[in-house]
Every structure is written in C-alpha cells, then in structure tokens.
Amino acid sequence: MRVLPARVWALIVKEFLAVWRDPKSRFVLVAPPLIQLALFAHAATFEVENAALAILNEDRSAESRELAARFTASDGFRAVETLTHVRQIRPTIDRKDAVAVLHIPPDFAGELKRAAATGRDGADVQLIVDGRRSNTALVLLNYAQTIVADYAGEVAAERGAPGPPATLVSRAWFNPNLDSQWFIVPGLVGTLTLVVVTVVASLSVARERELGTFEQLMVTPLRPHEILIGKTVPALLIGLAEGAFIAAVAVVWFQVPLRGSVVLLVLSLLVFLLSSIGVGLMISAYARTQQQAIVGSFLFLMPAVILSGFATPIENMPGFVQVLTYADPLRYALVILRGLFLRDLPPDLVLQQLWPMALIGAVTASVATYLFRKRLQ
C-alpha cells in the first residue's frame, strides 16, 4: 500500500533529477558544506562576557564573600544563582542554568590564616565549568585564575605570608580536554544542513516559474498540498544525507564523541529539517525567480545563524534580540546536537527542544501552503 499517490512520487523523482542535472545545484550541495566544515571547524573563535556563574560558598566568611564578590564584579562573570549544597552543582550545569560554578569549600578562611602563619600551601577554590562550550570554558578558567591569583597575592601581602595562600582547582565536565572542535563541529551538523535544505527548498517552486513549467504543474492532477509534499521530500532526504555525512566526519575525523542516542539524533534532525524546509518553501512560494529565492534564503540564513547561539552566546545578546531567537529553529537544534554529542541528553530534555521546532515547521508550512494556493488563483 502506497503512502503517497504515484503522481506525488513522480514529482519527487522529477525534483531529484532537476537538482542533480543542474551543475549549480550540484555545486551548492557538495562544495559549500565541505569548505565551510573545514573553515568553521578550524577557524572559529569566541569572546566571553557576563558568563552565567553559580556560587556555592560553604565557608560564608568575610574572606570567602570577598573572593566571590571579585568574581561577580568582573566583566567575565555574572552571578545568576546561589547554591546551598554540592548536589545542586550537576543539575545546574546539566540544565545550562550556569556555565560555571564557583565552589568555596568549608573553612576557607581558616586555611588562609594557617597558610599565612606557616607559609605552606593554602586553601583550594574549585571552579567547575561546562566543557560542552570548550572555548568559553578555557577563557573562563583564565579569568578565574587571574582573579584568584590577584586575591591571593593581596592576602599574602596583608598578612606577611611568603606565598599565595589560595589556589584554584578546576574541572571541565563533558569535554575534559576543552577541545574547541568538540563545541564547534556538532553545531555544524545543524548549521550546514540548514543552509543546504533552505536553498534547495527555496529554489524548488521558483525554478518552476523561471523555466516556464509552473503553468504545466498547475494543470496536472496534483493538488497544492501534494505539490508541496513533492517539493519537501527531496530536500528532506538531501538534508538527512548531508547531516549524516557531517556527523560521521565529526566522529571519525574530528574524534568528537557521540554519547547520546542515535535514534534521538535522527529524530531531532528530521524535525529540524522539516522546520527549515518550511521556511524555504515559504520563500519559494513568494519568490518569482531563482535569484529572488536565493536572496530571500540568505536574508533568512544570516540572522538564523547569528541568533542561534552558534557564534555568540544568546545570553550575551540584548533582551529584545533574545526574544527573536525563539523563532529560530537552529537555536533548538544546536542545544540537542551538542547535548547528544557531548553528553547523553535525556529524552525529556530533547523533547523540550523538539516541540518548538515542530511548531515552527507547522507555521511555516501553513504559510507556504497559503502563498502557494494564492499563486494558483
């Protein structure tokens, strides 16, 4: 029993042939993803400001409060939560409520005093960082080491100690070596597939108009929603192939671990691609020429990548810009991809990111159907 009528399958085959026989389309499918994968994986860098910091101060002395205040007063950190127990550290990092946790152990002040009196090594201060964002973690560790070293030097000078009485002990979860490629490459699975499927989908209807076959398509037995399905399936399969290839390169070539479920990865990629294709079809239904479709695609793609958090942390953006990010399907895809690659992201957390993408796909597909029907009138 066929899920789709034979006429829809014929349209799907025609779309595949139209994409493959066009040299420009073949180039768009093959060359840009490979070039961008190589460039972004090796060349992308980031700056860090106002990183979300949770503080667990088990000492609660004047000295520990002074050290914590130095962290929150710096440009690199922004206090977002005060913890009361060690058990709260893992959930805070897991939920990405904070990218770092400053842990000041009990008797911190006492260790400082004993270090000043005896000249031996002093109290340890722990900074736990989210290794899924390796570049951010490296920068934050440098900030923290500078803050602790300055504070320790001042304490040593005030008390006449021969050396710094406090040291920083750091740990990076999910990315122990803080390899920046572990952060960048999983994001490319979503970013590059977004570019490919949006361009392919946006050219589909516009190509028909430019080649003069749109009128022929209108007199066929195909209904508007069947035409859109025929335009969607090729872009979806191409996107899945591109995503699978980039994911394989990430694991095999860049040695990025895939710790999560492959089934969840495929399901998430499928929903993400459908939402992206909806945007492409909406552009294609509105554009009259392929040139207009390409321009419309890149008018969407550039803001989508910027607002996704791929290059700039969303929490560093102005408030009104952060609101706009909720309409960007790539924002949710990046959370899932990095979570599944670098840690075993639970299904319930994956679902929290899936339903907004599904909603975006439903809205864009509905708008594309409306525009397409309007063109047929």
Secondary structure as GFF3:
##gff-version 3
##sequence-region A 1 377
A	DSSP	alpha_helix	6	21	.	.	.	ID=ss1
A	DSSP	alpha_helix	23	43	.	.	.	ID=ss2
A	DSSP	beta_strand	51	57	.	.	.	ID=ss3
A	DSSP	alpha_helix	62	73	.	.	.	ID=ss4
A	DSSP	beta_strand	77	83	.	.	.	ID=ss5
A	DSSP	three_ten_helix	86	88	.	.	.	ID=ss6
A	DSSP	alpha_helix	89	94	.	.	.	ID=ss7
A	DSSP	beta_strand	100	104	.	.	.	ID=ss8
A	DSSP	alpha_helix	108	118	.	.	.	ID=ss9
A	DSSP	beta_strand	123	130	.	.	.	ID=ss10
A	DSSP	alpha_helix	134	159	.	.	.	ID=ss11
A	DSSP	beta_strand	166	173	.	.	.	ID=ss12
A	DSSP	alpha_helix	180	211	.	.	.	ID=ss13
A	DSSP	alpha_helix	214	218	.	.	.	ID=ss14
A	DSSP	alpha_helix	224	252	.	.	.	ID=ss15
A	DSSP	alpha_helix	262	286	.	.	.	ID=ss16
A	DSSP	alpha_helix	290	307	.	.	.	ID=ss17
A	DSSP	three_ten_helix	314	316	.	.	.	ID=ss18
A	DSSP	alpha_helix	319	324	.	.	.	ID=ss19
A	DSSP	three_ten_helix	325	327	.	.	.	ID=ss20
A	DSSP	alpha_helix	329	342	.	.	.	ID=ss21
A	DSSP	alpha_helix	347	376	.	.	.	ID=ss22
###
